[in-house]
């Protein structure tokens, strides 16, 4: 049986394979040394977003009023996670809490990375691609900041943090 990319979007087994591949690749990169694994994972996420947008676009515009709904939809559709989202307008950050992150399902003792680093790149790039052609001051753009906590590193949840800016600011 042959699958195309849009078929894989619907496949549940794909997430297990992706998680396994992330940690296998991270181990190889760690052995090679002198590689920023987190940045590499974020770049992988950006590349995934550039492909994903060809098959699925959750909305036509992402702005301050719908950012929480858009992020929840992205997490639900792509990694099958229900997340809680906090927008801190004073610090211009968005905090995602994921208690069942499918990319960080297991605590790997031999490697200290968070698989959800990929999501930082994927989500920020997907939102950039949705908004890039639009001229609206209410638009929002995300920048990956950090994975504060990760189930893969032994924490109880994954806590991902994005910085954001509005419109052309």
JOPEZI-V433168 format. One record per pair of residues at least 24 apart in sequence whose ideal C-beta (glycine too) atoms are under 7 Angstrom apart, sorted by sequence separation. I is the first residue (numbers start at 1). GAP is how many residues later the second one is. If there is no record, write none. Layout:
# JOPEZI-V433168
I/GAP
I/GAP
This chain:
# JOPEZI-V433168
79/24
120/24
140/24
141/24
71/25
140/26
120/27
139/27
138/28
139/28
137/29
138/29
117/30
137/30
116/31
136/31
137/31
114/33
116/34
114/36
115/37
114/38
124/38
113/39
114/39
79/40
120/40
112/41
119/41
116/42
120/42
107/44
108/44
114/44
116/44
107/45
5/46
9/46
104/46
105/46
106/46
107/46
9/47
104/47
107/47
94/48
104/48
6/49
74/49
5/50
101/50
71/52
74/52
93/52
104/54
101/57
99/58
98/59
97/60
98/60
97/62
15/64
95/64
96/64
15/65
62/65
95/66
62/68
93/68
94/68
61/69
62/69
93/69
61/70
93/70
94/70
59/71
92/71
93/71
92/72
45/73
49/73
53/73
57/73
61/73
63/73
67/73
92/73
44/74
45/74
48/74
52/74
64/74
38/75
42/75
45/75
46/75
50/75
61/75
63/75
37/76
41/76
42/76
45/76
46/76
49/76
53/76
63/76
64/76
41/77
44/77
45/77
49/77
62/77
63/77
42/78
43/78
62/78
38/79
42/79
46/79
50/79
45/80
49/80
22/81
30/81
19/83
19/84
27/84
23/85
26/85
19/86
15/87
26/87
23/88
23/92
22/93
19/96
22/96
42/102
64/102
